[in-house]
Amino acid sequence: MALQGVHGASLIDFPSGSVIGAAGRGPGSIGDAPADAADMIHATMQTAAFATVGQPAHVEDIVITAGNGYHVMRLLRSDIEARMVLYLWLDRSVGNLVVAQRQLSAVAAQISAN
């Protein structure tokens, strides 16, 4: 939440769509948003591009550019067995997408190390 332009952040268990923790606005504070984020991750991971024979493709972030900002979902593990996702809602007019992705990467590494 310390990044400029962040509206909200959440930690989501994406197989169930449950919010583990949330700050600000976004999944966890807006109705079905956690389940919607989980559905987006499932859809991405199940597409032909990621359902390859052998080792699945490497997915770090899923970014949705919308009229109300950037919605960034960072998988804590980049493979098909990932369960936890960091979600960030960033204001397009004042936030910096690249800085936000780098910060999410650092936070994900800290969480994964624990």
N, C-alpha and C positions, 0 to 999 in steps of 0.2 A: 504494500500500500504506500510505500515511501516514494515510488516513482511518480513523476509528474504525469498527470492525466489519467491515473488509475481510478476507475469508478468502483471496482470491486474485484475480489480475488476469492477463490474457493479451492479446497482440496476435495476431489470427488472420487468415490469408489465407482468406476464406470460400469462394471458388470451389473451392479444393482441400481446405479443412479443415485446412491445415497451421498449426501454431503457430510463430510467428516468435520470440516471447519470452514468458516466463511468470515470475510470482513468486507465492509462496504456494501455495495449493491451488486447484484449478479446472481449466479446460481446459489441457491441456499436462501435467497431472500425474495426471489421472483417465481412463484408458482412451480410450473413444470420445467423450469430451465435446467436443473441438474439432469433430469431424464433426457431432455433434448440434447444436452451436451454428450451424454452417454450414447445416445442413438447416433450422433454424428461420428463419434469415434468408432463405434461398431461398423457403421457403413463404410468408413474409410478403410478400416483394417480388413474388411471382407471383400473389397473390390479386387478385380483381376490383377491390378498392378501390385497388390500386396499379398495375394494368395498364390505365391509362386511355389514351385516344387522345391523342396529342400528348405534352406534358410529363408525366412520371410524378409521382405525388404525392410530397411531401416527407416522408421518414422520417429521424428523428434517432436515436431510441432504440427498442429493443425491450426491454420489461421483463416478466419472468416472476416472479410472486409464488408462491413455493413454501414448503412447510413448513420447508425448511432455509435459507430466506433469499430475498433478491431477487437475480435474475440479470439484469444489465443489459448489453445489447449496443449499443454506440455505433458507428454507421457513420462512417468517416472522411470519406466524401462521402455526401450524402443522396440521391443519385440511383441509378438502376438500374445504373450502371457502377461503383459502389463495390466495392472489392476487399478493403479492410482493415477489421477490426472490433476495437474494444477491448471486452473482456469483463471484467466485474467481478462477483464473488460477494460479496454483502454480508449480514451477519448482521442479521436482522429485529429482534432484541431490542435491539441497541445501535447499529446503523448508522442513518444518516439518508439516505433515498433521494434527496431533493431535493439535498442537499449533494453526494452522490456523482455525480448526473447533472451538476451544474454543474462538478465537478472533471473528469469525463470529457470534457465539452465543451472545457474549457481544454486538457487534454492532447491531445485530437484536433486542436485548432487548432495547437498546437505541432508535432505530427507532420506535419500537412498543410503547414505553412509550410516544412518542411525538405525 
